[in-house]
Amino acid sequence: MVTAALHGQISAPVPKPAPPPSTGVWVLRALWVVMPLGGGPALAAALDGRTDAVRTVSTVLAWGTWAAVLVALLVPRATSLTVVRVATPAALAAMAWAAGPGGPGDDSDRGVVAVISAALAVAGAFAPVVGDAFVNGSAYGAERRFALRCPPTLAALAVVTWIVVAAGAVAGPLLLAVEQWVAGGVALVLGAGAVVAGARSLHGLARRWIVFVPSGLVVHDPVARPDAVMAPRRMITRLGPAPVGTDALDLTLGALGLAIEVETSETLPVTVRRSRRDLGTEAATRILVTPTRPAAVLAEAAARRIPVA
């Protein structure tokens, strides 16, 4: 654990454990549980007229996805967050297809309801408060994690990766269902590789966070740098919104939103990526991060008696 080096270094009051899943998580669970009520009939109607094999494969894929997300929602972890954020957009795409032209026919009302419920599930999956609840599910002891905001460039790459993952998951089984044996077999093998590689890449986005521990805070961002940035509590002189024109070392990767500046009394060694294969170290007394919930980060810092200004 990257934060283990800070635990126990300094005598500090032990804060309360991370709070239980938020109301947003329970709302998301409820939306997902009831989704088959509208989505099931809409998909069934949209598949009417297809071969038995196609209907069977599509049904297995749909129910398998629904069950996987339900388990992930019941066990909040950073890994579960990746599952939820990959699968809920896939459900929305399926509902949109079922409700589209030539889809559910007489069940058009249910199709619209299914699309709306899936869209709400996607919104909930990407809500900052839900993200924080999931990343804290895999926190240790008195840690408190806050997710970092995804920069536009990474978000665009994530969308492309998601398309590859979604296509890789369904192309092979559906091609085999229509008896395209050679193409289906090739798509199945290539798709499996795409799903594994793509899911691993997308999971990196769910592992970007700032984490408070009893002895300080850590900026954990494996996408940008292999080593965490660790700031002992005794060295932190200020944590607050970044002033205009600050020359602090920017660790935000260009993410939009309010940047938080962490200032220390001594220099921190920060691993930076100068090129794809070239890593270096810079010394900084001020660093910038962009959490998805900056107000919650400042409140947590104040509760841990870290100077906030």
Helices and strands as residue ranges (DSSP letters): H 23-47, H 52-74, H 78-99, G 105-107, H 108-125, H 128-137, E 144-147, H 152-177, H 181-205, E 209-213, E 216-220, E 229-232, G 233-235, E 236-241, E 249-250, E 260-273, E 279-289, H 294-303
